[in-house]
Amino acid sequence: MAVKWATAAYRLVVYPAIYVHQQYWRRKVGLDRMLERRSPLTNVLTGVVLGVAVYFILLPLRSYPVDKTAWQLADDFNSMIQTMHVDPTVELPVVALMRIKQEVGAKVLVANDAAAIRSQRARVQVLKDAGSGQSTA
């Protein structure tokens, strides 16, 4: 006799899910009763300790604005230090990184200023051409 799909789904999916949920529920109720017997200050301190632990455990896995993990950012930092020919034994790596960021930022600002000047000159030229076209007409 063939097992119907609903029976198979119940045996393979629904029943194990109910069993796991029941075990979870029993553990949760036991934990709740234990926490009710303890003082509120102890509960708060336990929650803070567990929260801080989870935060620091998950921190390296956190995605940054550049969508990289902490390990990938550290690798990029080391490659940037090598590219800029900075010796970390002579200069503190953090200070070297700040100096590198300042140099890169200055170059970006100069490039932005040059682009703004070009666009303003182009706009002035357009206005001159438009003004000279009206005066000759």
C-alpha positions in Angstrom: 0.0 0.0 0.0 1.4 3.4 -1.0 1.7 6.1 1.5 -0.3 9.2 0.6 1.5 12.5 0.2 -0.4 14.1 3.2 0.6 11.2 5.5 4.2 11.5 4.3 4.2 15.3 4.9 2.8 14.8 8.3 5.3 12.2 9.3 8.3 13.9 7.8 7.5 17.6 8.4 4.6 18.4 10.7 5.2 15.8 13.5 9.0 16.6 13.9 8.2 20.3 13.9 5.6 19.9 16.6 8.0 17.7 18.7 10.8 20.2 18.4 8.5 23.1 19.3 7.2 21.2 22.3 10.7 20.6 23.6 11.6 24.3 23.0 8.4 25.3 24.8 9.2 23.1 27.9 12.7 24.6 28.1 11.4 28.1 27.7 8.8 27.6 30.5 11.5 26.1 32.8 13.8 29.1 32.1 11.0 31.6 32.7 10.2 30.0 36.1 13.8 30.0 37.1 14.2 33.6 36.2 11.0 34.5 38.1 12.6 33.1 41.3 15.8 35.3 40.9 16.0 39.0 41.6 15.3 41.5 38.9 18.9 42.9 39.2 20.4 39.5 38.5 18.1 39.1 35.5 19.1 42.4 34.1 22.8 41.7 34.6 22.5 38.3 33.0 20.7 39.9 30.0 23.4 42.6 29.7 26.2 40.0 29.9 24.6 37.8 27.3 23.8 40.7 25.0 27.3 42.1 25.1 28.7 38.6 24.5 26.4 38.1 21.4 27.3 41.6 20.2 31.0 41.0 20.3 30.7 37.5 18.9 28.8 38.8 15.9 30.8 42.0 15.4 33.4 40.5 13.0 30.6 39.2 10.8 28.9 42.6 10.6 28.7 44.2 7.2 30.2 47.6 6.9 29.2 50.4 4.5 31.7 49.0 2.0 30.0 45.6 2.4 33.1 43.9 3.8 33.7 42.0 7.0 36.3 43.1 9.6 38.9 40.6 8.3 38.5 41.9 4.7 38.9 45.5 5.9 42.1 44.5 7.8 43.5 42.9 4.7 42.7 46.0 2.7 44.3 48.1 5.4 47.5 46.0 5.2 47.6 46.2 1.4 47.1 50.0 1.6 49.9 50.4 4.0 52.2 48.4 1.7 51.1 50.3 -1.4 51.8 53.7 0.3 55.2 52.4 1.4 54.7 52.9 5.0 56.8 51.0 7.5 54.5 50.0 10.4 57.6 49.3 12.6 58.6 53.0 12.4 55.2 54.6 12.4 52.1 53.5 14.2 49.8 51.9 11.7 46.8 54.0 12.9 48.7 57.2 12.4 49.9 56.1 9.0 46.4 55.2 8.0 45.2 58.7 9.1 47.9 60.3 7.1 47.1 58.2 4.1 43.4 59.0 4.4 44.3 62.7 4.6 46.4 62.5 1.5 43.8 60.6 -0.5 41.1 63.0 0.8 43.1 66.0 -0.3 43.5 64.5 -3.8 39.8 63.8 -4.0 39.0 67.4 -3.0 41.4 68.8 -5.6 39.8 66.6 -8.2 36.3 67.8 -7.1 37.4 71.4 -7.3 38.9 71.0 -10.7 35.7 69.3 -12.0 33.6 72.1 -10.4 35.8 74.8 -12.1 35.5 73.0 -15.5 31.7 72.8 -15.2 31.4 76.5 -14.1 33.6 77.6 -17.1 31.5 75.5 -19.4 28.3 77.1 -17.9 29.8 80.6 -18.4 30.7 79.8 -22.0 27.1 78.6 -22.6 25.8 81.8 -21.1 28.2 83.9 -23.2 27.2 82.1 -26.3 23.5 82.5 -25.4 24.0 86.2 -24.7 26.0 86.9 -27.8 23.4 85.1 -29.9 20.6 87.4 -28.6 22.6 90.6 -29.1 23.3 89.9 -32.7 19.7 89.0 -33.6 
